Amino acid sequence: MTAHPVALVTGASRGIGRAIALELARCGYAVVVNFAHNAAAADEVVELILNANGSALAVPADVADSADRARLVAESLSAFGRIDVLVNNAGITSAGRRDLLEATEESWDAVFGVNLKGPFFLSQTVAREMVRLIREGTIPQGKIINVSSISAAAGSTDRADYCIAKSAIRMMTELFAARLADEQIRVYEVRPGVIETDMTAPVKAKYDSLIASGTWPLRRWGQGDDVAKAVAALVGDFFPFSTGDCLNVDGGFHIRRL
Ligand SMILES: NC(=O)c1ccc[n+]([C@@H]2O[C@H](COP(=O)([O-])OP(=O)(O)OC[C@H]3O[C@@H](n4cnc5c(N)ncnc54)[C@H](OP(=O)(O)O)[C@@H]3O)[C@@H](O)[C@H]2O)c1
């Protein structure tokens, strides 16, 4: 078992999850780098962490799949003996960005599987392990961070499934926060705005023009590091009397203006 605290980050091979994995490694966490398909990208994240004298392990697992989730947690525990932090970051966007009246069940099932069912049941499995580890004195406390989106509150009629699943992450965060408070586990939502990753690459021109027109006060693309720093702050124990909160990382997009 490692003496270092351990963070399990889903979807850590690319984009926001990669930045979170690297930041938590810099903070002294051993990191489980989960990914779905892109082993080369996950291996690169692991190599960067190992080269900086950290500890990391890449584990392929589809978070929408029950057996994969169980194996992900089992392999994390068998490698490191503990999980102190879970970051539910893995996510996919709406297939084809279809208008509400053309939306498909296939996209609904895929988006809800990865973006909501996966985080819910992975939180359940990891929380059970954290409760055990805390009771036996292996870890002092646990943290669960759910990466949602501004789409939890700002509707896009061409991505209904994505918006609805992300808005449910708010209630999920509050439920787990309420249930786990007595177990010394705190739960937070981090709500990114528009972040420059592979997910947003296909709609870059649209967001370039929204940025130029000042749709959010801090006129720039968000970066994975912006989200990673917010996650590091939340797991860094600067908010000991807060749980269930949502931290916006959106350049001020959530501010309503006239
Ligand atoms: N980019 C944005 O502007 C933005 C804004 C708000 C919220 N978000 C949210 O932030 C999170 C990360 O987004 P991103 O922009 O970094 O996405 P991304 O660049 O497309 O990367 C997605 C990551 O999730 C992994 N992944 C996808 N499906 C998975 C599955 N079924 N099981 C496990 N891992 C899976 C991918 O693994 P592989 O490499 O193996 O494919 C990859 O590591 C998502 O929840 C997204 O909804 C993003």
The ligand as a Tripos MOL2 file, in Angstrom:
@<TRIPOS>MOLECULE
LIG
   48    52     1     0     0
SMALL
NO_CHARGES

@<TRIPOS>ATOM
      1 N1        -14.5760   20.7730  -23.0070 N.am      1 LIG1
      2 C1        -15.5220   21.5170  -22.4870 C.2       1 LIG1
      3 O1        -15.7510   22.6650  -22.9430 O.2       1 LIG1
      4 C2        -16.3400   21.0450  -21.3350 C.ar      1 LIG1
      5 C3        -17.1820   21.9740  -20.7330 C.ar      1 LIG1
      6 C4        -17.9410   21.5880  -19.6450 C.ar      1 LIG1
      7 C5        -17.8470   20.3040  -19.1580 C.ar      1 LIG1
      8 N2        -17.0270   19.4030  -19.7730 N.ar      1 LIG1
      9 C6        -16.9850   18.0750  -19.1920 C.3       1 LIG1
     10 O2        -15.6690   17.7910  -18.7780 O.3       1 LIG1
     11 C7        -15.4090   16.3970  -18.8920 C.3       1 LIG1
     12 C8        -14.1670   16.1840  -19.7510 C.3       1 LIG1
     13 O3        -14.3940   16.7740  -21.0170 O.3       1 LIG1
     14 P1        -13.2110   16.9820  -22.0870 P.3       1 LIG1
     15 O4        -13.5590   18.1990  -22.8520 O.co2     1 LIG1
     16 O5        -11.8960   16.8600  -21.4440 O.co2     1 LIG1
     17 O6        -13.4840   15.7080  -23.0200 O.3       1 LIG1
     18 P2        -12.5210   14.9840  -24.0770 P.3       1 LIG1
     19 O7        -11.3730   15.8670  -24.4550 O.co2     1 LIG1
     20 O8        -13.4170   14.4960  -25.1510 O.co2     1 LIG1
     21 O9        -11.9380   13.7460  -23.2280 O.3       1 LIG1
     22 C9        -12.8470   12.7940  -22.7520 C.3       1 LIG1
     23 C10       -12.1430   11.8380  -21.8180 C.3       1 LIG1
     24 O10       -13.1300   10.9460  -21.2870 O.3       1 LIG1
     25 C11       -12.7550    9.6110  -21.6050 C.3       1 LIG1
     26 N3        -13.9660    8.8170  -21.8140 N.ar      1 LIG1
     27 C12       -14.9230    8.9680  -22.7570 C.ar      1 LIG1
     28 N4        -15.8760    8.0250  -22.6210 N.ar      1 LIG1
     29 C13       -15.5070    7.2620  -21.5680 C.ar      1 LIG1
     30 C14       -16.0520    6.1250  -20.9330 C.ar      1 LIG1
     31 N5        -17.2050    5.5830  -21.3690 N.pl3     1 LIG1
     32 N6        -15.4070    5.6000  -19.8650 N.ar      1 LIG1
     33 C15       -14.2370    6.1320  -19.4220 C.ar      1 LIG1
     34 N7        -13.6590    7.2080  -19.9890 N.ar      1 LIG1
     35 C16       -14.2840    7.7580  -21.0520 C.ar      1 LIG1
     36 C17       -11.8610    9.7130  -22.8300 C.3       1 LIG1
     37 O11       -11.0440    8.5480  -22.9100 O.3       1 LIG1
     38 P3        -10.3430    8.1050  -24.3100 P.3       1 LIG1
     39 O12        -9.1660    9.0150  -24.5030 O.co2     1 LIG1
     40 O13        -9.9240    6.6920  -24.0790 O.co2     1 LIG1
     41 O14       -11.3620    8.2580  -25.3980 O.co2     1 LIG1
     42 C18       -11.0980   10.9870  -22.5080 C.3       1 LIG1
     43 O15       -10.0750   10.7210  -21.5750 O.3       1 LIG1
     44 C19       -16.6740   15.7820  -19.4750 C.3       1 LIG1
     45 O16       -17.4890   15.2990  -18.4450 O.3       1 LIG1
     46 C20       -17.3490   16.9610  -20.1550 C.3       1 LIG1
     47 O17       -18.7420   16.7830  -20.2580 O.3       1 LIG1
     48 C21       -16.2700   19.7460  -20.8350 C.ar      1 LIG1
@<TRIPOS>BOND
     1     1     2 1
     2     2     3 2
     3     2     4 1
     4     4     5 ar
     5     4    48 ar
     6     5     6 ar
     7     6     7 ar
     8     7     8 ar
     9     8     9 1
    10     8    48 ar
    11     9    10 1
    12     9    46 1
    13    10    11 1
    14    11    12 1
    15    11    44 1
    16    12    13 1
    17    13    14 1
    18    14    15 2
    19    14    16 1
    20    14    17 1
    21    17    18 1
    22    18    19 2
    23    18    20 1
    24    18    21 1
    25    21    22 1
    26    22    23 1
    27    23    24 1
    28    23    42 1
    29    24    25 1
    30    25    26 1
    31    25    36 1
    32    26    27 ar
    33    26    35 ar
    34    27    28 ar
    35    28    29 ar
    36    29    30 ar
    37    29    35 ar
    38    30    31 1
    39    30    32 ar
    40    32    33 ar
    41    33    34 ar
    42    34    35 ar
    43    36    37 1
    44    36    42 1
    45    37    38 1
    46    38    39 2
    47    38    40 1
    48    38    41 1
    49    42    43 1
    50    44    45 1
    51    44    46 1
    52    46    47 1
@<TRIPOS>SUBSTRUCTURE
     1 LIG1         1 GROUP 0 **** ****
